[in-house]
Amino acid sequence: MAKYFFITLLWGIINAPGLLYAQNISHADGSALKTKFCYEDITYPLAGNPSGGSFSGCGIQQHNGQWYFNPVLATQGVTVFPYQCNISYTINNQTVSQAMLIYKPVKINPPLPDSATCSGHFSLVAQLLYAGAYDYQWTPAAPLERADTSTAKGFVQQTTTFVFIATDHTSGCSGSDTVTITRYSRPEVNVIPANALINARDEVQLQASGADFYYWQPSRWLSSDTLANPLANPQAPIIYQVIGTNEYGCTDSAEVTIKINEDLFVPNAFTPNGDGVNDRFRVENIGYQGIEAFHIFNRWGERIYQTLDGANGWDGTQHGRQADMGTYYYYIRLGMRNGSSAVFKGEVMLMR
């Protein structure tokens, strides 16, 4: 009778759920189920004990007969973290549950944009989707002023890809992003001539090289401010700067200094015979000074010619007819660029 009672009791224990075999949830490798998770799109394989049951609850998925927990799936639509939800395992009409805690996403938002630099200098700013206390780390660190802040400034010799990692103080969870800084080469702009001395009213051909596109400044007295080889006809000493740009938008610049020979000279004779040599009496090397007076007098003091066209001067005629050879007298007054006046007077010999 006692033997029969023992066998009956043992059979009841074996078939009583949760008595001989404790019903629980673990990871698929048999390790104890962790209950705190970082927000990451990772599937954690689950196992129920005894086996053969089914899982339900937040973040549960099944694939090819294996059950998984996914923190991202568990928090769909959730905006407040940390977030807690439950998963359950059921077998033989018995259910055990476990609370799962998911920490806030450590997400760089907006994503770090790739950028380019011509000089090699750059600046990066990383922002996190959720506020909090974080540790930061940029790698490689060598090109950076500091590698442990959310803002990174530095200098690269060549195109470099950086990895940024942020780690939350509370959870220990991390998030990362990568960014590539492309180093473009800069043009080397040259201009000829670098210096020029010209006579008044002369022009000089400028020639820039080393870039794809050019812009001259100031544009005053230039035939074009976008050509590589504009003509300059300056009316005063000037320094031009040319900015060259290459296909990447990188720039370099060069300068040319143009000075004007403004030494004025009044000849004491001229030969208006039509041979193209010394046919006119005028102030030589006259530039852009204003002609305030230009008078020619004969030996009796009569004014026989006047003009305000100092560049052409006197052609040796009197009232439309050739003037006689001999000595004449002139009075010329120029308005100088500095606001003063310069007076030239004397005698000139007309010869044919």
C-alpha positions in Angstrom: 0.0 0.0 0.0 2.8 2.4 0.9 4.7 1.5 -2.3 1.6 2.3 -4.4 1.2 5.7 -2.7 4.8 6.7 -3.4 4.5 5.8 -7.1 1.3 7.8 -7.3 2.8 10.8 -5.6 5.9 10.7 -7.8 3.8 10.6 -11.0 1.8 13.6 -9.8 4.9 15.6 -9.1 6.3 14.8 -12.6 3.1 15.9 -14.2 2.5 19.0 -12.1 3.7 22.1 -14.2 6.3 24.2 -12.5 7.0 21.8 -9.6 9.8 19.6 -10.9 10.9 21.8 -13.7 10.8 25.6 -12.9 9.2 27.5 -15.8 11.4 30.4 -16.9 12.7 32.5 -19.7 16.4 32.7 -20.7 18.5 33.5 -23.7 18.8 30.8 -26.3 22.3 29.9 -25.1 20.9 29.1 -21.6 22.3 32.2 -20.0 20.2 34.3 -17.6 17.9 36.7 -19.4 19.0 40.3 -19.1 16.2 42.7 -18.5 17.8 46.0 -19.4 18.5 46.8 -23.1 19.9 49.6 -25.2 17.7 50.8 -28.0 19.3 49.0 -31.0 18.0 47.0 -33.9 19.3 43.7 -32.6 17.4 40.5 -32.2 18.1 38.5 -29.0 17.3 34.8 -29.3 15.0 33.5 -26.4 14.4 30.2 -24.9 11.6 29.0 -22.6 11.9 26.3 -20.0 10.3 23.8 -20.4 10.7 24.1 -24.2 7.9 23.8 -26.6 5.8 26.9 -25.5 5.2 30.2 -27.1 6.2 33.8 -26.5 4.2 37.0 -26.6 4.5 40.6 -25.6 6.5 43.6 -26.7 9.2 43.2 -29.3 8.6 39.4 -29.8 9.2 37.9 -33.2 9.5 34.3 -34.5 11.6 33.1 -37.4 12.2 29.5 -38.5 10.9 28.3 -35.1 13.2 30.5 -33.1 11.8 33.3 -30.8 13.5 36.7 -30.6 13.2 39.9 -28.6 14.0 43.2 -30.5 14.2 46.5 -28.5 13.4 48.7 -31.5 10.3 46.6 -32.3 9.3 46.8 -28.6 9.3 50.6 -28.6 7.6 51.4 -31.9 5.7 54.7 -31.4 7.4 55.4 -28.1 8.9 58.8 -27.5 9.5 58.7 -23.7 12.4 56.7 -22.3 13.4 54.6 -20.5 10.4 52.5 -21.5 9.3 49.3 -19.7 7.1 46.5 -21.2 6.5 42.8 -20.6 7.2 39.6 -22.5 5.5 36.3 -21.6 6.2 32.6 -22.1 3.3 30.1 -22.0 3.4 26.3 -21.9 0.9 23.8 -20.6 -1.5 26.7 -19.9 1.0 28.2 -17.5 2.5 31.6 -18.2 5.5 33.4 -16.8 6.3 37.1 -17.6 9.3 39.3 -17.5 9.6 43.1 -17.5 12.0 44.5 -20.1 13.5 48.0 -19.8 14.7 49.8 -22.9 16.9 52.9 -22.6 16.6 55.9 -24.8 18.2 55.8 -28.3 21.7 57.2 -28.5 21.2 58.5 -31.9 23.2 61.2 -33.8 20.5 63.5 -35.3 20.8 64.9 -37.8 23.3 62.5 -39.3 26.8 64.0 -39.7 27.1 65.4 -43.3 30.1 64.7 -45.3 32.0 67.9 -46.2 35.0 69.1 -48.2 37.8 71.5 -47.4 40.2 73.4 -49.6 42.5 74.7 -46.8 42.4 71.5 -44.8 40.7 73.1 -41.9 37.2 71.9 -40.9 34.7 71.9 -38.1 32.1 69.2 -37.1 29.1 69.5 -34.8 27.3 66.4 -33.6 23.9 66.6 -32.0 22.0 63.8 -30.1 18.3 63.0 -30.6 17.8 63.0 -26.8 19.3 65.3 -24.3 21.4 63.8 -21.6 25.0 63.4 -20.2 27.2 61.8 -22.7 30.9 60.9 -23.3 32.2 61.7 -26.8 35.0 60.2 -28.8 36.2 61.0 -32.3 38.6 58.7 -34.1 41.2 59.2 -35.5 42.0 61.8 -32.9 45.3 63.1 -34.2 43.9 65.6 -36.7 41.6 67.2 -34.1 42.1 69.9 -31.6 40.1 67.8 -29.1 38.6 64.4 -29.6 36.3 64.3 -26.6 33.7 66.9 -27.3 30.6 67.0 -29.5 32.2 69.8 -31.6 35.4 68.8 -33.4 37.8 71.2 -35.1 40.9 70.2 -36.9 43.1 70.0 -40.0 43.5 67.2 -42.5 46.3 66.7 -45.0 44.2 64.3 -47.1 40.7 62.9 -47.3 39.8 61.3 -43.9 36.8 59.4 -42.5 36.0 60.0 -38.8 34.0 57.9 -36.5 32.0 59.6 -33.8 30.8 57.6 -30.7 28.5 59.0 -28.0 28.0 57.0 -24.8 25.2 57.7 -22.4 26.3 58.1 -18.7 23.2 56.5 -17.3 22.8 53.5 -19.4 26.2 52.9 -20.9 24.5 52.7 -24.3 26.3 54.0 -27.3 25.6 55.4 -30.7 27.9 56.2 -33.6 28.1 57.9 -37.0 30.8 58.4 -39.6 31.7 61.4 -41.6 34.2 61.9 -44.4 36.1 65.1 -44.8 37.3 65.4 -48.4 40.5 67.4 -48.9 40.6 69.2 -52.3 43.7 70.7 -53.7 43.9 74.5 -54.0 45.0 76.2 -57.3 48.2 78.1 -57.5 47.4 81.3 -59.2 50.1 83.4 -60.9 49.8 86.6 -62.8 52.1 88.4 -65.2 53.3 91.0 -65.1 53.5 91.2 -61.3 54.6 94.8 -61.6 54.3 97.2 -64.5 55.3 100.8 -65.2 53.4 102.3 -68.2 53.1 105.7 -69.8 49.9 107.6 -69.4 47.1 106.4 -71.7 49.0 103.1 -72.4 47.5 99.8 -71.7 49.0 96.6 -70.4 48.0 92.9 -71.1 47.5 90.9 -67.9 47.7 87.1 -67.9 46.6 84.9 -65.0 47.2 81.1 -64.9 46.8 78.2 -62.5 43.0 78.0 -62.1 39.9 77.3 -64.1 37.9 80.5 -63.5 39.1 84.0 -62.7 37.7 87.2 -61.1 39.5 90.5 -61.1 39.0 93.3 -58.6 38.6 96.1 -58.8 37.2 95.8 -62.3 37.8 99.5 -63.0 39.7 100.2 -66.3 39.7 96.5 -67.2 38.4 95.1 -70.5 36.8 92.2 -68.5 36.8 91.1 -64.9 36.3 87.4 -65.7 38.9 86.7 -68.4 42.3 85.2 -67.6 43.9 87.8 -69.9 42.1 91.2 -69.7 43.6 94.4 -71.0 44.2 97.1 -68.3 44.1 100.8 -69.2 44.5 102.4 -65.8 44.1 106.2 -65.4 45.9 106.1 -62.1 48.3 103.8 -60.3 46.4 100.7 -59.1 46.8 97.3 -57.6 44.6 94.5 -59.2 43.9 91.2 -57.4 42.9 88.2 -59.4 41.1 85.4 -57.6 41.3 82.0 -59.3 38.9 79.1 -58.7 39.4 75.5 -59.6 36.8 72.8 -60.4 36.3 72.1 -56.7 35.6 75.7 -55.7 39.0 76.2 -54.1 40.6 79.6 -54.5 43.9 81.3 -54.6 44.9 84.8 -55.5 47.7 87.0 -56.9 48.3 90.7 -57.3 49.7 93.0 -60.0 50.8 96.5 -59.3 50.6 99.0 -62.1 52.3 102.4 -61.9 52.0 105.2 -64.4 54.9 107.3 -65.6 53.4 110.8 -65.2 56.6 112.8 -66.1 55.3 115.5 -68.4 57.5 117.1 -71.1 56.8 120.0 -73.4 59.0 120.0 -76.6 60.6 123.3 -77.8 60.0 122.5 -81.5 57.8 120.5 -83.8 57.5 119.7 -87.6 53.9 119.6 -88.8 54.8 118.3 -92.3 52.6 115.2 -92.4 55.3 112.6 -92.0 53.8 111.2 -88.8 56.8 112.2 -86.7 56.5 115.2 -84.3 53.6 116.6 -86.3 51.8 118.1 -83.3 52.8 120.3 -80.5 51.5 119.0 -77.2 52.4 118.0 -73.7 54.2 114.7 -74.0 53.1 111.8 -71.8 49.9 113.6 -70.9 47.6 111.3 -69.1 44.2 111.9 -67.6 44.9 115.4 -66.3 42.3 117.9 -67.2 43.2 120.6 -69.7 42.2 123.9 -68.2 43.9 126.1 -70.8 46.0 125.5 -74.0 46.8 128.7 -75.8 49.2 129.5 -78.7 50.3 133.1 -79.3 52.3 134.6 -82.2 55.2 137.0 -81.6 52.9 140.0 -81.4 51.0 138.4 -78.6 47.9 137.5 -80.6 46.2 134.2 -79.6 46.1 132.2 -82.8 45.0 128.8 -81.4 43.3 127.3 -78.3 41.9 123.9 -77.4 40.9 121.7 -74.5 42.1 118.6 -76.2 45.5 118.3 -74.7 46.2 114.9 -76.2 46.1 116.3 -79.8 47.5 119.7 -79.0 48.3 122.1 -81.9 48.7 120.9 -85.5 50.5 124.0 -86.7 47.5 125.7 -88.4 46.1 129.2 -87.9 42.4 129.7 -88.8 42.5 126.5 -90.9 45.7 127.4 -92.8 49.3 126.4 -92.2 51.0 128.8 -89.9 54.3 130.4 -90.9 57.5 128.9 -89.6 59.0 130.6 -86.7 58.8 131.1 -83.0 55.5 130.9 -81.1 54.5 131.1 -77.5 52.4 128.8 -75.4 50.5 128.9 -72.1 49.2 125.5 -70.9 47.5 124.9 -67.6 46.7 121.3 -66.5 44.3 120.2 -63.7 46.3 117.5 -61.8 44.7 114.4 -60.3 45.5 115.7 -56.8 43.4 118.8 -57.4 46.3 121.2 -58.0 47.2 123.0 -61.2 50.4 122.8 -63.2 51.3 125.7 -65.6 53.6 125.3 -68.6 54.6 128.4 -70.6 57.4 129.2 -73.0 58.3 129.3 -76.7 58.2 126.6 -79.4 59.8 126.6 -82.9 57.5 125.6 -85.8 59.6 124.0 -88.6 58.6 122.3 -91.8 
